[in-house]
Amino acid sequence: MENKDLIEAAAEATDRQKAMSFRQAVREYPKAIMFSALLSTSIVMEGFDLGLIGSFFAFPQFTNKFGEQQPDGSYQILGLMFAGWMTERLGYRQMMQIALGAMATFIFIPFFAPRIEVLLVGQILCGMPWGVFQGIATAYAADLCPVALRAYLTTYVNLCFVMGQLLSTGVLRATIQRDDEWAFRIPFALQWMWPIPIIIGIFFTPESPWWLIRHDRIDDALEVLIRLAPSSTDEVVQQANATVAMMLHTNAMERKEQQGATYLECFRGVNLRRTEIACVSYAIQMICGSSLMGYSVYFFQQAGLETTDALNLTIGQFGIGFVGTVCSWWLMGFFGRRTLYLLGVSAGLLVLVGMGVCGIPAQSAATGWATGSLLLVFACLYNISVGPVCFCIISEMPSTRLRAKTVVLARAVYNISGIVCNILTPRMINPTAWQWGPKAGFFYAGVSLICIVWMFFRLPEAKGRTYGELQVLFREKIPARRFATTEAKLFDESLDKFDV
């Protein structure tokens, strides 16, 4: 294809993507939705296990057996860095299958763990495939789907986290009446229900067309795009060719401005700004106070509630999270990413202050229920804004050539933030440590205020933008507050300057 023809086809595909409605995208890309959702379902496993570990701190049968804090998540970082490096070489499908196979094997260790040291090893090993799931699921969703579906399928990752946590809390609520070790071994065993079905499903899942373009497998990318359509008519083939042209054009622009697709490239030139936005946005998801939800059962106990009531409230919390994530799909279409993120953290700050106030008087059942109610309100606000929108932001900010690696770096920063929060939060709410209880809300309210200032000046709006347009806006160093209104002159340059 000549450069002039490629530019015309790329412009046609860009205009079509920007004009495509949600309903039209659902009609034309049902298979993309199905395949993206399948890979993201691996995140349910992580949400399930993380929900178990957080709740086990308040589980008498577990604390009687082990009685010590579990790993903080640092070994997920190894899995993340490995995922970003190997995914670019093997592709999303093969890397995900390897991680799922490893996960199915490693589950044996925590299930049979006779003592705390063995359980620690099991959690460390399980953390590595979790890192792969975290790095791949969001990037694959962003690669596979058109602009009109991007927000929905990237935020579906948050829904998978919530579903996993909801399932784990429900299982714990059902097993808490047991007085033996099966009260916590049954939940560990239930993790085996995920890997095999997902591995089988991935055999039928196509590779990312953007990954194929980066590896000069243009015919394979075209075949994937045709396969994603409900039928292979002449019109579909023509549209697929135009989409390939758009991908080639975007890849050529990015390759012109990047020396390669390494981790180091994420910190050079305009990519440094894109990496900063992805990393800080992901960290905000953790440091805005969400770690209190991760320890909600224990938090409710220390606020004055019985274990059963604490579990019931936690089930309600994750149920609200499920509904909130679905509601965020409509809110993102109305507000966009930047505004909804700002509103979510700002509203959460007010709730955290209220929670801190509840910690001032002596703790009782009344203050416990008040604190629990406020945490449910916080969970609702978080899951209609910060929780799901974050996954959309981190998938849209990187260049297509560096997406997998940038998402990995962002998740690594999130995990580092999680390590800090997982050290601080238990000490804040533990009556034998700092004894803050609900007053921990004051601390996270202060952190949220800092996050709001950063978002106002640094977080851009990517709603409705193609990856090529985002490349132009970042290249031109457009300020974050002007991203939504600035016209991206995408096809003003000839591709003669580019290596297509």
N, C-alpha and C positions, 0 to 999 in steps of 0.2 A: 504494500500500500504506500503510495506517494505521501510525502509529508503534508501537502495541501489537502489531499483526500482524508488523511488521518485526522487532521485538525477539524475538518468539516464534520466527520463522523463523530469525533469526540465532543464537539460542540452540540451536535444533535442529541447525543446520549446524555450530556449534562443537562440540557434544557428539559429533556423528557423526565429525568430523575427529579429535578426540582419541581416540575409540574405535577408529578404523580401524587395522588391522594392515598390515604391510608387504605381505603377500601380497594382501590385499584391495585395497590401493592400486594394486598392479601390475596386477591384473585390471581395475580400474575406470578406470585412467588410462594405458593403454599409449601412447596418442598423445601425452600430455604428456611422457612419458619420451623418446619419439622426437624430438619437436620441441625439447625442451630440450637433448638430446644433440647435435642438429644444430648449434645455435648455438654450443654450447661447443666444438665441433670446430674452430672458428676459432682457438682457443687453441693447437691443435697447431702451427699455422703459427708462432706466436710462440715456442713452446718449441723448434721446429726451428731457427729463425734464431738465437735466443739461445744454443742449444747449439753452433751453428757458430762464432759469434764468440768464445765462451769457449774453444773447443778450438783455434781457428786460432792462438792465441798460441803453441801448441806445434807448429804445422804448418810444417815447413821451407819448403814451396813457397809458403805464404802470407807468412811473415815475410821470405823473400827478395824477394818482390815489393813488399810494403808496409812491413813492419817497424816499425809504430807502433801504439799502442793506439787502439782504436776508440771511438765515442761511448759515453757512460756511461748513457744512458737518459733524459736530461733532457727530450728532445723528446717522449717519450711522455706527459709531464705535460700538454703542450699538447693532445694528442689526447684525454686523459682529461677535461680541463675542457670541451673542446668537446663531447665525448660526453654528459656529464651535462646540459649546457644544451640541446643539440639533441634528445636522446632524449625529453625531456619534451614537446617540440613536435612532432616527427615520428613518434615511436613507435619501438619496438625494431627492427621489421622493416626499415623504410626506412633507418634510420640504419646498420644492419648492412650492407645492400646497398651503400650509398654507400662505406662503409669498405672493403669487399671489392673494389669496383671500383678504388678508389684504390690498394689494396695490389697488385693485379695489374699496375697501371701502374708503380708505383714500383720493383718488382723489377727492371725493365730496368736501372736505374742501377747497383746493385752488381754485376749480372751482367756488364755491359760496362765497368765501372770500369777505366780505364787507370792511375790513380794514386790515392794515398791521399786526396787532396782530394775526388775524385769519389765514392769509396767512403763518405767521411764524409757527403756530401750525401745519398747513397742511404739510409744508415742513419738519418739525421735524418728524412727523409720517411717511411720505413717505420715509424718510431717513432710517427707520428701515428695511423695506423689501428690499430696495436697498442694504443694507449691506448683507442680505441673498443672493441676486442674485450674488453679487460680490464674496462671499465666495464659493458658490456652483458651478457656471458655469465652472470656470477654473479647479477645482478639479475633477469634473465629467468627463470633456473631457479627462483629463490625466488618469483617472481610466479606461475609457471605451475602449480606442484605443491602437493599437499596436505601437511599436516604430516608424515605418515608417509614421504613420499618426499623431503622437503626436504634432509635431511642427505646423502642419496645423490647427488642430482643437483647440489647445489652443490659437493660434494667431487669430483665427476666432472671439474670444471675442473682440479683438481690432476693428475688422471690424464691429461688432455689435455696439460698441460705436460710431464709425464714421458714420454708417448708421443712428443711432438715432439723432446725431447732424446735419447731412445733412438734414434729414427730418424736424427737428424742424426749421432750418434756412429757408428752403423752405416754410414752413407754415407761418413763420413770414413775409417773403418777400411777400406772397400773401395777408396777412391781414393788412399790414402796411398802406394801403390806407384808411382803415376804421378810422373814427374819434370817435368811441364809445368804450365802455369797451369790446365789443365782439372781438376787435382786439387782446386782450390777453386771453380772456376766451375761445375762439374757440381752440387755441393751447392746453390749459389745458384739454379741453373736449376730444380731440383726443387721450389722453392717455388711454381712456377706450377701445380702439380697440385692445389692446394687451392681457390683463390677461385671458379672457375667452377662446380664442382659444388655448393659451399655456396650460392652466389647462386641457383642453380636451385632448390635445396631450400627456401630461404627464401620463394620465391614461394608455396609451399604451407603455410607456417607461420603460425599465427594470431597476432594481436597479444596482448599481455599483457592479461588481463581487468582487472587492477588499474589499468593505464594507462587503459583504456576507462572504468572507473568514475570515475577522477579527472577525465576529460574529459566526464562526464555522458552517456556513450554506453552507457546501461544495457542497452538491447536488444541491442547488439552484444556486450557482455560476456556476457549470457545465451546468445547464439548460440555464442560461443567455448566456454563451459563445456559446452554440449550437444555440440558438435563433438568435444571432448576425450574424451567417453565412448565406449565401444565400440558403443553403440546409442542410439537416441533414443526410448526407451519413456516412458510416462507417469511412471513412477517416476524415471527419469533427469531428466526435465523438472522434476519437483517438487524433486528434490535440487539441481538447478542454480539454481532460484529461491531456495531457502534459502541457497545459497552466495552468491548475489548480495546477499541481505539481510545476510549476515554481512559482506560487503565494504563495503556501504553503511554499516553500523553502525560498523565500524572506521574508515572514511574520515571519518565524521561526528565521531567522537571526536577524531581527529587534527586535523581542520580546526578544531575548537573551540579547540584548544590551540596552533595554529600560525597565523601571519599570512599564510602563503603557502607556496610550495614552491620557494624560492630557496636559493642557496648560503648566504646570510646566516642563513636560518632554521635551518640545521644547527648554529649556534653560539648559539642562544637557548634558554633554559629547560632542560627535561629533554633536549632534543635535543643539547645540548652534551655531556652525559654519554654519550649513545648514539654521538655522533661520536667522542669520545675513545676509547671501547672499540673501535670499528671500526678507527680509525687506528692505535692502539698495537698491537692484535692483529695487524694486517697488517705493521706494522714489525717485530714480533718474528719473523715468518716469515723476514725477511731477516737481522736482526742476531744471531740465535741461533747463527750459524755456517754457515748454508746457503750463503753466498757461496763457501766453500771447495769445495763441490761444483760450483759453476759454473766454477771454474778447475781442476777435478780433473785433467785431462790434464797441464796445466802444473805443478800441485802435485805430482803423482806423479813427473814428470820431475825436479823440484828435490829430491825426496826420494830420488832415486837410481835410478829405473826408466827403461828405454828407452821411446821414443815408442810403439812397437807394444804393449808391455806396459801402458803408461799408458792407451792407447785401449781395450785389452781390459778393464782394470779399470773404466774409465768405463762401458763397455757393461754390465758386471755391476752397477755402481752404479745405473744407471737401470732395469735389469731388476728389481733389488730394490725400487726405488721404485715400479714398477708393481704388484708383488705386495703391497707394503706399503700402498698406497692402497686396494686392494681389501680387505685385512684391516681397514683402519680403519673400513670400513662396519659390520662386526660390533662392533668395539670401541666405536664411538660409541654404538651401541644399548645397550651394557652399562655403560660408564663415564659417558656424556654428554660434552658439549663441554669444560666447564671442567676436569674432572678429567683427561681425556685430554691436554689441552693442557699442564697443569701437569706431568703425568708425563713427557710427551715432552721438554719443555725440561730437566727435572731429569735425566733419563737421558742426554740429549745433553751436558749439562754434564760429567758424569763421563767420557764418551768423549773430549770435547775436552781434558780434563786429561790423559788417557792419551796422546792425540796429542801434546800439548806435551812430555810426558816423553820421547817417542820422538825429539824434536828436540834433546835435550841432548847425547847422544854424537855423534861424527863420523858424517856421513851415508854410508850404504853401501847395497848392494842389500838387506841384511837389514833395516835400519831402514826402507828404502823400502817393503818388503813389509809390515812391521808397521804403518807409517803408513797404507798403502793399505787394509789389512784393517780398521783402526779407522775409516777414512772410510766404508767400506762398512757397518760397524755403525751409524755415525752416520746414513747415508742411510736405512737400514732404520728406525731409531727416528724419524727426521724424517718419513718418508712413511707411517708408521702413526699419526702424531699431528699434529705442527705443520703439515706441508704441506697435507694435505686439510682438517683441522678448521678452519683459518683461514678458508677460503672459506665454510664453514657459518656461522661466527661473524659475519663481516662482512655476510652477507646477512640474518641474523636480527636484528641489533641495531638497524638504522634503522627508523623508521616507514615505512609503505608509501608515503606521499606523498613522502618524502625518500630512498627507498632508492637510486635510481640516483645521486643526487648524493652521498650519503654513501659509497657504494661507490667512486665516483670520487675523493672526497677521501682515502679510506683508501688507495686504490691510488697516489694522488699521494704520500702520505707514504711508502708502500712504495718508490716509485721514488726519492724523495729519499734514503731510507735506502740504497737500492741504489747511488746515486751515491757516497755516502760510502764504502760497502763496496768499490765498484769502484775507488775511489782508493786505499784502504788495503790491501786484500788483495793486489793484485799487488806492491805495494812490500814487504809483509811477506815474501812467498815468493820474491821476485826476488833472486838471488845478487849482483846488481850494485847493489841498493838497501839495504834494511834487513837482509836475510839472516836473517830469522827462521826460514824454512822451517816445519817442523811445530810450532815453538814458537808459531805464530800461534794454535794451539788454546788457549793460556793466555789470550790476549786475549779471544777469543769466549766462553770459560768465564766470565770475569768479567762480561761483558755479559749472559750468560744468567742469572747470579745476580740481577742487577738486575731482569730481566724476570720472574723467578719471584716476587719480592717484589710487583711491580705486579699480576701475575695473581691472587695470593692475596687481595688486598684489593679489586681493581677488576673482575675478570672474572666476570660472572654466568653462570648456567646457563639455557639457553633450550630444553633438550630437552623435547619434547612440548607446548610452548606455542604457541597461535595468536598471530597478530600483534595481535589485540585484547587478549589477556591480557598480552602484553609491554608494550603501551601503558599498561595499568593499573598494572603493577608499576613501570615507570619513573616514571609520574606520582606514585605514592605514595612514591617515593624509597626503595624497598626496598634494603637493603644487598646487595652482590653475593653474599655467603655465604649469604643467606637466600632467594635467588630460587627455588631448587629446591623449597623447602618451604612457601612462602607461597601462600595461596589468593588468586587474582585474582578479585575481585568485579566481574565484567564487565558484568552486566545490572542492577545496582542503580539506575542512574540512568535517568531517562526521557529519551527522545530529543527531547522537547519543547524541551529546552535546546539541542539541536543543530540545525545547519542541514543537513538531509539532502538 
